[in-house]
Amino acid sequence: MNSSNKVLGIIVAVILVGTLSGVIYSIVDDNRELEYEYTEPVLTDDTGDFNPQQLFEQSNETLEYAGHIDITGSVLGFKMYSTGFETRKAEIRYSRDYTDRDNYLSNLNVDISNLTNDGTEGVNWRYIYRCSEGKIDTRDFRKFDKDGWCGSEGITNPDIETILFPDVSNCNLSFESKNKSNGMYPDTVAYQVVVTGDISHIVKAANSLVGNVIEPTRAVYVFDSETHVLKEIYLLSDDSSLMKHNGKNGPLFSMKLIVDDYDYAAQKSVMISLSDNSEDLLDEITANKKMVVLDEKLMQCGKTNFPSDCGLHFKDEERLMDCYKEIGIENGSLENNIMWIEFE
C-alpha cells in the first residue's frame, strides 16, 4: 500500500506541477507585450506583384523627374472655441519644370483665409504667397513673395514635396484596389494606399503650407492602376461628432491635392516669372543667362514709369520695345501680350 501511495503521490505531484506551470506561463504570457509579424500587403496586375512601398517609389521616380507637372488642391479646416469656431480655407496651385539635375524650378501659390463667426476668440485674416524654388545653372534659387497677413502663423517656408513624395518606410500602410467613378464613362480602377502611424513629417509639411490646424492622422494616396503614378492625395484628421456629413461624423481638417497633368519630356529651359519690383533680383536673373518672363512689374524694376493701362502698352510693340531698352534689353519678341527674352 505504501508503495502504491508513493506512486500515486508522484503522479499527482507531476500533474500539479505541470498544471501550475501552464497557469504561470499563461499569466506571464498574457502580460507580455504582444508581438505582431507585419506582412506587407501585395497586389498583382499585368506588371506582376508589387507592394505599397514599390508603388510610391515608382510614382516618385516618374513625377520627380517629369519635365512638367501641374497640381491643384484645397484645404478646409475648423477650430472650435467655447464661443464658436473659425474656418481655415486655402486654394493651392503647384507646378514644377525640370530640365536636368542642375536646372529645375517649382512654383507654389497658396491663397489662405481664416474666418471666424461672431463672438469667436479667433482672428480674421487672409494671406497669399508664392514660393519659387529650385536650381538655375547649378545655383540654388529661392524666391518668396507674400501679400496680406497670417496672424502669428509665420508661414514663410512651405514644404509641399514632403506630402507629394513622402517617406513611408516607417508608416503603417493598408492597400486595396478600388473602382473609381468616372462620371458618364465606365468606372476606372485605382490603387488606394492609406498611410497611418508615424506621419509626423506629413503633418509638419501640412502646417508649413497653411499654418497650425487640427492635425491629420491619416493620408490617403490614390494611384493610377495602369501607370502606377500618383493621382490624388487626401490628408484627413480623425472623424468628429462636431462635423457632420450626410448624417455621419467627418474630419475637422481635410486637404485634397490632385495631379492634373504631367509630361515626361524634359523642358528645354527653366523659365522664371518675376513678380516683384526688386532691382537686385533682375540683376541676379540676367546674370544667370536664363529665359525669363518680362511683365509690367519687371519693367518697373528698371525704373520705367509703366502706364497703369498696360493693355494699351502691350498692343503697341514699338513703345513696349522702348521700355525694355530703358532697362538695357534690346532684343526680344512679343508673344501673347508677354515679352519673352532669352539671354545669350
VEXVEX-739236 format. One record per residue (C-alpha): x, y, z; residue number from 1; residue in three letters; chain. Coordinates in steps of 0.05 Angstrom, whole numbers, always signed. Each point is the difference from the previous one (the first is absolute). Layout:
r east X; north Y; up Z; i NUM; aa Ala; ch A
...
END
This chain:
r east +0; north +0; up +0; i 1; aa Met; ch A
r east +56; north +47; up +17; i 2; aa Asn; ch A
r east +33; north -13; up -66; i 3; aa Ser; ch A
r east -65; north +13; up -37; i 4; aa Ser; ch A
r east -12; north +64; up +39; i 5; aa Asn; ch A
r east +70; north +24; up -18; i 6; aa Lys; ch A
r east -12; north -13; up -74; i 7; aa Val; ch A
r east -68; north +35; up +3; i 8; aa Leu; ch A
r east +31; north +59; up +37; i 9; aa Gly; ch A
r east +54; north +7; up -52; i 10; aa Ile; ch A
r east -51; north -1; up -56; i 11; aa Ile; ch A
r east -44; north +52; up +34; i 12; aa Val; ch A
r east +61; north +44; up +13; i 13; aa Ala; ch A
r east +21; north -3; up -72; i 14; aa Val; ch A
r east -70; north +19; up -23; i 15; aa Ile; ch A
r east -4; north +58; up +49; i 16; aa Leu; ch A
r east +69; north +26; up -20; i 17; aa Val; ch A
r east -19; north -5; up -73; i 18; aa Gly; ch A
r east -66; north +35; up +11; i 19; aa Thr; ch A
r east +31; north +55; up +43; i 20; aa Leu; ch A
r east +55; north +11; up -51; i 21; aa Ser; ch A
r east -52; north +8; up -54; i 22; aa Gly; ch A
r east -39; north +50; up +42; i 23; aa Val; ch A
r east +62; north +40; up +17; i 24; aa Ile; ch A
r east +23; north +0; up -73; i 25; aa Tyr; ch A
r east -69; north +22; up -21; i 26; aa Ser; ch A
r east +0; north +58; up +50; i 27; aa Ile; ch A
r east +70; north +23; up -21; i 28; aa Val; ch A
r east -16; north -8; up -73; i 29; aa Asp; ch A
r east -64; north +42; up +7; i 30; aa Asp; ch A
r east +41; north +56; up +30; i 31; aa Asn; ch A
r east +53; north -1; up -54; i 32; aa Arg; ch A
r east -1; north +53; up -54; i 33; aa Glu; ch A
r east -33; north -31; up -59; i 34; aa Leu; ch A
r east +45; north -7; up -60; i 35; aa Glu; ch A
r east -31; north +1; up -70; i 36; aa Tyr; ch A
r east +37; north -20; up -62; i 37; aa Glu; ch A
r east -18; north +54; up -51; i 38; aa Tyr; ch A
r east -14; north -28; up -69; i 39; aa Thr; ch A
r east +2; north +52; up -54; i 40; aa Glu; ch A
r east -62; north -3; up -44; i 41; aa Pro; ch A
r east +11; north -20; up -72; i 42; aa Val; ch A
r east -41; north +12; up -62; i 43; aa Leu; ch A
r east +8; north -30; up -69; i 44; aa Thr; ch A
r east -14; north +28; up -68; i 45; aa Asp; ch A
r east +29; north -5; up -71; i 46; aa Asp; ch A
r east +67; north +25; up +26; i 47; aa Thr; ch A
r east +5; north -55; up +52; i 48; aa Gly; ch A
r east -1; north +1; up +76; i 49; aa Asp; ch A
r east +13; north +66; up +37; i 50; aa Phe; ch A
r east -8; north +30; up +69; i 51; aa Asn; ch A
r east -18; north +71; up +22; i 52; aa Pro; ch A
r east +73; north +20; up +11; i 53; aa Gln; ch A
r east +16; north -19; up -73; i 54; aa Gln; ch A
r east -61; north +39; up -24; i 55; aa Leu; ch A
r east +25; north +63; up +34; i 56; aa Phe; ch A
r east +70; north -10; up -28; i 57; aa Glu; ch A
r east -25; north -9; up -71; i 58; aa Gln; ch A
r east -45; north +61; up +3; i 59; aa Ser; ch A
r east +54; north +44; up +33; i 60; aa Asn; ch A
r east +50; north -17; up -53; i 61; aa Glu; ch A
r east -49; north +19; up -55; i 62; aa Thr; ch A
r east -24; north +66; up +31; i 63; aa Leu; ch A
r east +65; north +24; up +30; i 64; aa Glu; ch A
r east +34; north -3; up -67; i 65; aa Tyr; ch A
r east -59; north +17; up -45; i 66; aa Ala; ch A
r east +13; north +60; up -45; i 67; aa Gly; ch A
r east -62; north +34; up +26; i 68; aa His; ch A
r east -54; north -13; up +51; i 69; aa Ile; ch A
r east -63; north +39; up +21; i 70; aa Asp; ch A
r east -35; north -11; up +66; i 71; aa Ile; ch A
r east -59; north +35; up +31; i 72; aa Thr; ch A
r east -31; north -8; up +68; i 73; aa Gly; ch A
r east -43; north +27; up +55; i 74; aa Ser; ch A
r east -3; north +0; up +76; i 75; aa Val; ch A
r east -59; north +4; up +48; i 76; aa Leu; ch A
r east +11; north +2; up +75; i 77; aa Gly; ch A
r east -38; north +19; up +62; i 78; aa Phe; ch A
r east +23; north +21; up +69; i 79; aa Lys; ch A
r east -50; north -2; up +57; i 80; aa Met; ch A
r east -5; north +50; up +57; i 81; aa Tyr; ch A
r east -46; north +5; up +59; i 82; aa Ser; ch A
r east -34; north +59; up -34; i 83; aa Thr; ch A
r east -1; north -25; up -71; i 84; aa Gly; ch A
r east +48; north -23; up -54; i 85; aa Phe; ch A
r east +46; north +25; up -55; i 86; aa Glu; ch A
r east +7; north -26; up -71; i 87; aa Thr; ch A
r east +66; north -8; up -37; i 88; aa Arg; ch A
r east -4; north -4; up -76; i 89; aa Lys; ch A
r east +55; north -3; up -51; i 90; aa Ala; ch A
r east +9; north -8; up -75; i 91; aa Glu; ch A
r east +65; north -31; up -23; i 92; aa Ile; ch A
r east +35; north +1; up -68; i 93; aa Arg; ch A
r east +67; north -34; up -12; i 94; aa Tyr; ch A
r east +41; north -10; up -63; i 95; aa Ser; ch A
r east +70; north -25; up -13; i 96; aa Arg; ch A
r east +44; north +4; up -61; i 97; aa Asp; ch A
r east +60; north -46; up -7; i 98; aa Tyr; ch A
r east +57; north +2; up -50; i 99; aa Thr; ch A
r east +54; north -38; up +37; i 100; aa Asp; ch A
r east +29; north -6; up +70; i 101; aa Arg; ch A
r east +31; north +69; up -6; i 102; aa Asp; ch A
r east -61; north +35; up -29; i 103; aa Asn; ch A
r east -69; north -7; up +30; i 104; aa Tyr; ch A
r east -50; north +46; up +32; i 105; aa Leu; ch A
r east -65; north -8; up +40; i 106; aa Ser; ch A
r east -53; north +53; up +10; i 107; aa Asn; ch A
r east -48; north -4; up +58; i 108; aa Leu; ch A
r east -58; north +48; up +6; i 109; aa Asn; ch A
r east -45; north -3; up +62; i 110; aa Val; ch A
r east -60; north +45; up +18; i 111; aa Asp; ch A
r east -22; north -9; up +73; i 112; aa Ile; ch A
r east -57; north +31; up +37; i 113; aa Ser; ch A
r east -17; north -7; up +74; i 114; aa Asn; ch A
r east -72; north +19; up +17; i 115; aa Leu; ch A
r east -34; north +3; up +67; i 116; aa Thr; ch A
r east -74; north +2; up +19; i 117; aa Asn; ch A
r east -27; north +54; up +46; i 118; aa Asp; ch A
r east +28; north -3; up +70; i 119; aa Gly; ch A
r east +55; north -50; up -16; i 120; aa Thr; ch A
r east +68; north +10; up +33; i 121; aa Glu; ch A
r east +37; north -9; up -67; i 122; aa Gly; ch A
r east +23; north +53; up -49; i 123; aa Val; ch A
r east -20; north +14; up -72; i 124; aa Asn; ch A
r east +56; north +3; up -50; i 125; aa Trp; ch A
r east +19; north -14; up -72; i 126; aa Arg; ch A
r east +70; north -19; up -24; i 127; aa Tyr; ch A
r east +24; north -13; up -71; i 128; aa Ile; ch A
r east +70; north -23; up -15; i 129; aa Tyr; ch A
r east +42; north -26; up -58; i 130; aa Arg; ch A
r east +63; north -40; up +9; i 131; aa Cys; ch A
r east +47; north -16; up -57; i 132; aa Ser; ch A
r east +56; north -49; up +15; i 133; aa Glu; ch A
r east +51; north -42; up -38; i 134; aa Gly; ch A
r east +66; north +4; up -36; i 135; aa Lys; ch A
r east +23; north +45; up -57; i 136; aa Ile; ch A
r east +66; north -21; up -32; i 137; aa Asp; ch A
r east +19; north -39; up +63; i 138; aa Thr; ch A
r east -15; north +60; up +44; i 139; aa Arg; ch A
r east -53; north -6; up +54; i 140; aa Asp; ch A
r east -58; north +48; up -13; i 141; aa Phe; ch A
r east -56; north +19; up +48; i 142; aa Arg; ch A
r east -49; north +58; up -2; i 143; aa Lys; ch A
r east -58; north +11; up +49; i 144; aa Phe; ch A
r east -52; north +54; up -12; i 145; aa Asp; ch A
r east -59; north +12; up +47; i 146; aa Lys; ch A
r east -60; north +45; up +4; i 147; aa Asp; ch A
r east -45; north +9; up +61; i 148; aa Gly; ch A
r east +6; north -24; up +71; i 149; aa Trp; ch A
r east -5; north -67; up +33; i 150; aa Cys; ch A
r east -1; north +18; up +74; i 151; aa Gly; ch A
r east +52; north -38; up +40; i 152; aa Ser; ch A
r east +3; north -59; up -48; i 153; aa Glu; ch A
r east +67; north +21; up -31; i 154; aa Gly; ch A
r east -8; north -35; up -67; i 155; aa Ile; ch A
r east +66; north +14; up -36; i 156; aa Thr; ch A
r east +30; north -68; up -15; i 157; aa Asn; ch A
r east -54; north -43; up -34; i 158; aa Pro; ch A
r east +15; north -73; up -15; i 159; aa Asp; ch A
r east -48; north -36; up -47; i 160; aa Ile; ch A
r east +49; north -51; up -27; i 161; aa Glu; ch A
r east +3; north -39; up +65; i 162; aa Thr; ch A
r east -75; north -12; up -11; i 163; aa Ile; ch A
r east +8; north -16; up -74; i 164; aa Leu; ch A
r east +60; north -46; up +8; i 165; aa Phe; ch A
r east -4; north -26; up +72; i 166; aa Pro; ch A
r east +46; north -48; up +36; i 167; aa Asp; ch A
r east -48; north -55; up +21; i 168; aa Val; ch A
r east +52; north -51; up +22; i 169; aa Ser; ch A
r east -19; north +9; up +74; i 170; aa Asn; ch A
r east -75; north +7; up -11; i 171; aa Cys; ch A
r east -57; north -49; up +3; i 172; aa Asn; ch A
r east -28; north -14; up -69; i 173; aa Leu; ch A
r east -66; north -31; up -22; i 174; aa Ser; ch A
r east -10; north -14; up -73; i 175; aa Phe; ch A
r east -58; north -15; up -45; i 176; aa Glu; ch A
r east -26; north +4; up -71; i 177; aa Ser; ch A
r east -63; north +42; up -7; i 178; aa Lys; ch A
r east -48; north +17; up -55; i 179; aa Asn; ch A
r east -2; north +75; up -11; i 180; aa Lys; ch A
r east -60; north +35; up -30; i 181; aa Ser; ch A
r east +15; north +33; up -66; i 182; aa Asn; ch A
r east -66; north +37; up -12; i 183; aa Gly; ch A
r east -34; north -20; up -64; i 184; aa Met; ch A
r east +60; north -43; up -20; i 185; aa Tyr; ch A
r east +14; north -71; up +27; i 186; aa Pro; ch A
r east +29; north -3; up +70; i 187; aa Asp; ch A
r east +75; north -4; up +4; i 188; aa Thr; ch A
r east +43; north -41; up +48; i 189; aa Val; ch A
r east +47; north +36; up +47; i 190; aa Ala; ch A
r east +48; north -23; up +54; i 191; aa Tyr; ch A
r east -13; north +32; up +68; i 192; aa Gln; ch A
r east +53; north +1; up +54; i 193; aa Val; ch A
r east -20; north +24; up +70; i 194; aa Val; ch A
r east +60; north +25; up +40; i 195; aa Val; ch A
r east -6; north +3; up +76; i 196; aa Thr; ch A
r east +45; north -7; up +61; i 197; aa Gly; ch A
r east +59; north +48; up +2; i 198; aa Asp; ch A
r east -19; north +52; up -52; i 199; aa Ile; ch A
r east +31; north +58; up +40; i 200; aa Ser; ch A
r east +41; north +22; up -61; i 201; aa His; ch A
r east -63; north +5; up -42; i 202; aa Ile; ch A
r east -36; north +38; up +56; i 203; aa Val; ch A
r east +59; north +49; up +5; i 204; aa Lys; ch A
r east -3; north +12; up -76; i 205; aa Ala; ch A
r east -75; north +13; up +3; i 206; aa Ala; ch A
r east +11; north +52; up +55; i 207; aa Asn; ch A
r east +55; north +33; up -40; i 208; aa Ser; ch A
r east -49; north +10; up -58; i 209; aa Leu; ch A
r east -62; north +27; up +36; i 210; aa Val; ch A
r east +20; north +13; up +73; i 211; aa Gly; ch A
r east -18; north -37; up +64; i 212; aa Asn; ch A
r east -63; north -41; up -9; i 213; aa Val; ch A
r east -32; north -62; up +28; i 214; aa Ile; ch A
r east +52; north -53; up -14; i 215; aa Glu; ch A
r east -15; north -52; up -53; i 216; aa Pro; ch A
r east +6; north -71; up +24; i 217; aa Thr; ch A
r east -3; north -36; up -66; i 218; aa Arg; ch A
r east +21; north +12; up -72; i 219; aa Ala; ch A
r east -34; north -33; up -59; i 220; aa Val; ch A
r east +40; north -7; up -64; i 221; aa Tyr; ch A
r east -36; north -20; up -64; i 222; aa Val; ch A
r east +42; north -28; up -59; i 223; aa Phe; ch A
r east -19; north -14; up -72; i 224; aa Asp; ch A
r east -6; north -75; up -9; i 225; aa Ser; ch A
r east +32; north +1; up -69; i 226; aa Glu; ch A
r east +58; north +48; up +9; i 227; aa Thr; ch A
r east +10; north -8; up +75; i 228; aa His; ch A
r east +6; north +76; up +4; i 229; aa Val; ch A
r east -30; north +42; up +55; i 230; aa Leu; ch A
r east -68; north +31; up -16; i 231; aa Lys; ch A
r east -29; north +26; up +66; i 232; aa Glu; ch A
r east +19; north +13; up +72; i 233; aa Ile; ch A
r east -47; north +10; up +60; i 234; aa Tyr; ch A
r east +25; north +20; up +69; i 235; aa Leu; ch A
r east -54; north -10; up +53; i 236; aa Leu; ch A
r east -7; north +10; up +75; i 237; aa Ser; ch A
r east -39; north -48; up +43; i 238; aa Asp; ch A
r east -75; north +1; up -10; i 239; aa Asp; ch A
r east -37; north +43; up +50; i 240; aa Ser; ch A
r east -71; north +6; up +23; i 241; aa Ser; ch A
r east +9; north +75; up -7; i 242; aa Leu; ch A
r east +2; north -8; up -76; i 243; aa Met; ch A
r east -58; north -35; up -33; i 244; aa Lys; ch A
r east -3; north -20; up -74; i 245; aa His; ch A
r east -61; north -36; up -25; i 246; aa Asn; ch A
r east -17; north -17; up +72; i 247; aa Gly; ch A
r east +68; north -30; up +14; i 248; aa Lys; ch A
r east +59; north +26; up +40; i 249; aa Asn; ch A
r east +54; north +33; up -43; i 250; aa Gly; ch A
r east +70; north +28; up +8; i 251; aa Pro; ch A
r east +14; north +71; up +26; i 252; aa Leu; ch A
r east +58; north +5; up -49; i 253; aa Phe; ch A
r east +6; north -23; up -71; i 254; aa Ser; ch A
r east +50; north +15; up -56; i 255; aa Met; ch A
r east -9; north -23; up -71; i 256; aa Lys; ch A
r east +54; north +1; up -53; i 257; aa Leu; ch A
r east -12; north -21; up -73; i 258; aa Ile; ch A
r east +54; north -14; up -52; i 259; aa Val; ch A
r east -33; north +34; up -59; i 260; aa Asp; ch A
r east +54; north -12; up -51; i 261; aa Asp; ch A
r east +72; north -23; up -9; i 262; aa Tyr; ch A
r east +46; north -5; up -60; i 263; aa Asp; ch A
r east +59; north -49; up -4; i 264; aa Tyr; ch A
r east +40; north +43; up -49; i 265; aa Ala; ch A
r east +53; north +45; up +32; i 266; aa Ala; ch A
r east -8; north +74; up -9; i 267; aa Gln; ch A
r east +49; north +34; up -46; i 268; aa Lys; ch A
r east +12; north +55; up +51; i 269; aa Ser; ch A
r east -26; north +24; up +67; i 270; aa Val; ch A
r east -40; north +65; up -3; i 271; aa Met; ch A
r east -8; north +47; up +59; i 272; aa Ile; ch A
r east -59; north +47; up +6; i 273; aa Ser; ch A
r east +19; north +61; up +42; i 274; aa Leu; ch A
r east -55; north +26; up +45; i 275; aa Ser; ch A
r east +30; north +57; up +40; i 276; aa Asp; ch A
r east +38; north +65; up -10; i 277; aa Asn; ch A
r east +70; north -21; up +22; i 278; aa Ser; ch A
r east +57; north +28; up -42; i 279; aa Glu; ch A
r east +47; north -49; up +34; i 280; aa Asp; ch A
r east -43; north -58; up -23; i 281; aa Leu; ch A
r east +2; north +26; up -72; i 282; aa Leu; ch A
r east +76; north +3; up +3; i 283; aa Asp; ch A
r east +4; north -70; up +29; i 284; aa Glu; ch A
r east -44; north -31; up -53; i 285; aa Ile; ch A
r east +33; north +34; up -59; i 286; aa Thr; ch A
r east +68; north -20; up +27; i 287; aa Ala; ch A
r east -24; north -73; up -3; i 288; aa Asn; ch A
r east -12; north +8; up -75; i 289; aa Lys; ch A
r east -66; north -38; up +2; i 290; aa Lys; ch A
r east -67; north +11; up -33; i 291; aa Met; ch A
r east -47; north +44; up +41; i 292; aa Val; ch A
r east -70; north +27; up -7; i 293; aa Val; ch A
r east -2; north +76; up -2; i 294; aa Leu; ch A
r east -63; north +35; up +22; i 295; aa Asp; ch A
r east -19; north +69; up +22; i 296; aa Glu; ch A
r east +27; north -11; up +70; i 297; aa Lys; ch A
r east +67; north -21; up -26; i 298; aa Leu; ch A
r east +1; north +64; up -42; i 299; aa Met; ch A
r east -9; north +38; up +64; i 300; aa Gln; ch A
r east +63; north -34; up +26; i 301; aa Cys; ch A
r east +37; north +41; up -52; i 302; aa Gly; ch A
r east -30; north +64; up +27; i 303; aa Lys; ch A
r east -46; north +6; up -60; i 304; aa Thr; ch A
r east -63; north +40; up +11; i 305; aa Asn; ch A
r east -49; north -51; up -27; i 306; aa Phe; ch A
r east -70; north +26; up -15; i 307; aa Pro; ch A
r east -56; north -29; up +42; i 308; aa Ser; ch A
r east -36; north -19; up -64; i 309; aa Asp; ch A
r east +49; north -56; up -18; i 310; aa Cys; ch A
r east -48; north -29; up -51; i 311; aa Gly; ch A
r east +10; north +61; up -45; i 312; aa Leu; ch A
r east +75; north -6; up +7; i 313; aa His; ch A
r east +2; north -74; up -15; i 314; aa Phe; ch A
r east -37; north +13; up -66; i 315; aa Lys; ch A
r east +53; north +50; up -21; i 316; aa Asp; ch A
r east +62; north -42; up -12; i 317; aa Glu; ch A
r east +43; north +60; up -20; i 318; aa Glu; ch A
r east -14; north +37; up +65; i 319; aa Arg; ch A
r east +10; north -64; up +40; i 320; aa Leu; ch A
r east +68; north -11; up -31; i 321; aa Met; ch A
r east +19; north +71; up +21; i 322; aa Asp; ch A
r east -17; north -19; up +71; i 323; aa Cys; ch A
r east +45; north -61; up -2; i 324; aa Tyr; ch A
r east +57; north +40; up -29; i 325; aa Lys; ch A
r east -4; north +43; up +61; i 326; aa Glu; ch A
r east +19; north -60; up +43; i 327; aa Ile; ch A
r east +56; north -20; up -47; i 328; aa Gly; ch A
r east -34; north -55; up -39; i 329; aa Ile; ch A
r east -4; north +12; up -75; i 330; aa Glu; ch A
r east -18; north -67; up -30; i 331; aa Asn; ch A
r east -65; north -36; up +13; i 332; aa Gly; ch A
r east -65; north -24; up -30; i 333; aa Ser; ch A
r east -72; north +18; up +17; i 334; aa Leu; ch A
r east -45; north -61; up +7; i 335; aa Glu; ch A
r east -68; north -6; up +33; i 336; aa Asn; ch A
r east +7; north +69; up +32; i 337; aa Asn; ch A
r east +62; north -23; up +38; i 338; aa Ile; ch A
r east +72; north +15; up -17; i 339; aa Met; ch A
r east +46; north -60; up +0; i 340; aa Trp; ch A
r east +75; north +13; up +1; i 341; aa Ile; ch A
r east +54; north -52; up -4; i 342; aa Glu; ch A
r east +68; north +24; up +23; i 343; aa Phe; ch A
r east +57; north -25; up -43; i 344; aa Glu; ch A
END
